[in-house]
């Protein structure tokens, strides 16, 4: 660890640069706020608005494999400013992320490291090749993870000068480390970092074992607070703890089985795209240069170096085990990038200059991506066809109508303004928890059958699960009633009369 008094107060120039980078990171999220709601945002909002916990259902009306703190945050944000206010929260989080990353780097290696780490954090977080629009668990969680890094290092810095404050900071680091898991269940890097830094510092006799015990105990007590509150909420509302476990963790292993038993073409294609973006954003180069210089990093900052390796393993495993390889997965690598830059960017000589050059590459990549994305968006490209489809159905619906979208496009459901009697708004939970579509077809045979049925995904997808029976049931109870954007079929119950929905699929979305 660093000497406590050496880097206690940053210079004015560093503060200004970090502040500017934080404001820029926040502002660069603004163009995305002008776009309509995205599928996950829509789904989380629908879950939050209909939240009604039951013993065997964490959220009641709808099912989602996410922890309650995330849905609670979505619900609170929606109550404050509507469904898109969560993007404002994410933008503010980006500013906090840059500040926390710079302070973490400052405590590790000083002024120069703090400046370059602030720049690279802002650059990789706002690179539009990853995702500059949607606010989900990744972008909401990483500021909390990196802030937990900061508090853990502050606790060690103040251990001798202010031991009581150090214990409080350690408790805060543990609390934030666990809170991040409440926003995205694989974001355990805050806990991993704090645990490894503490243990390594004790093993190397940088702190005494009694001090290790006090700080570790405080961190565990802090981590117990969000976990305890979540468990207490379940018990208070009668939700079985096994229901909580399955929704947060048990389903993930089930989901991997589902993905592995289906065609790997789409996930592998996204994995290749993810790898390309990983390189194009500069993240791969920054991590690689840290690994090349790991012996130097170990000689100068052994505890943080070992913790950075632990974070790299945890972050990398989160991306690989995610299975679906969506682009926002790369946001989970940002804490690793922060630590890699912090450990090397301030080094003297070639080591530091090369890392600074790579930070410049990341900043240039961010700038190019933003200019291209804004130019393309301002021209009105990429009509949000799912939103237009939902709006067209909304225009011809009547009170009491309901909807099911086969393929899990919750943004269509949201735009329609209708509720769904089927609990699965996402395709993967549908394939995992209703593998033969028996629940869906039982619903469609009942008096709760959805008024509208949109076939957004072909029935022969996912190995053709339930295809013949589903097609027969649609022929029996429904009639073809127009087309969604992209020539996707829309059905309506034969027992009702509705106008044909006609979405304007060619109209570009303009700011």
Buried (B, 14 or more C-beta within 10 A) or exposed (E): BBEBEEBEEBEEEBBEBBBBBBBBBBEBBEBBBBBBBBBBBBBBBBBBBBBEBBEEBBBBBBBBBBBBBBBBBBBEBBEEEEBBBBBBBBBBBBBBBBBBBBBBBBBBBBBBBBBBBBBBBBBBBBBBBBBBBBBBBBBBBBBBBBBBBBBBBBBBBBBEEBBEEBBBBBBBBBBBBBBBBBBBBBBBBBBBBBBBBBBBBBBEEBBEEEBBEBBBBBBBBBBBBBBEBBBEBBEEBEBBEEBBEBBBEBBBEBBBEBBEEBEEEEBEEBBEBBEEBBEBBBBBBBBEBBBEBBEBBBEBBBBBBBBBBBBBEBBBEBBEEBBEBBBBBBBBBBBBBBBBBBBBBBBEEEBBEBBBEBBBBBBEBBBBBBEEBBEEBEEEEEBBBBBBBBBBBBEBBEEEBBBBBBBBBBBBBBBBBBBBBBBBBBBBBBBBBBBEBEBBBEBBEEEEBBBBBBBBBEBEBBEEBBBEBBEEBBEEBBEEBBBBBEEBBBBBBEEBEBEEBEBEBEEEBEE
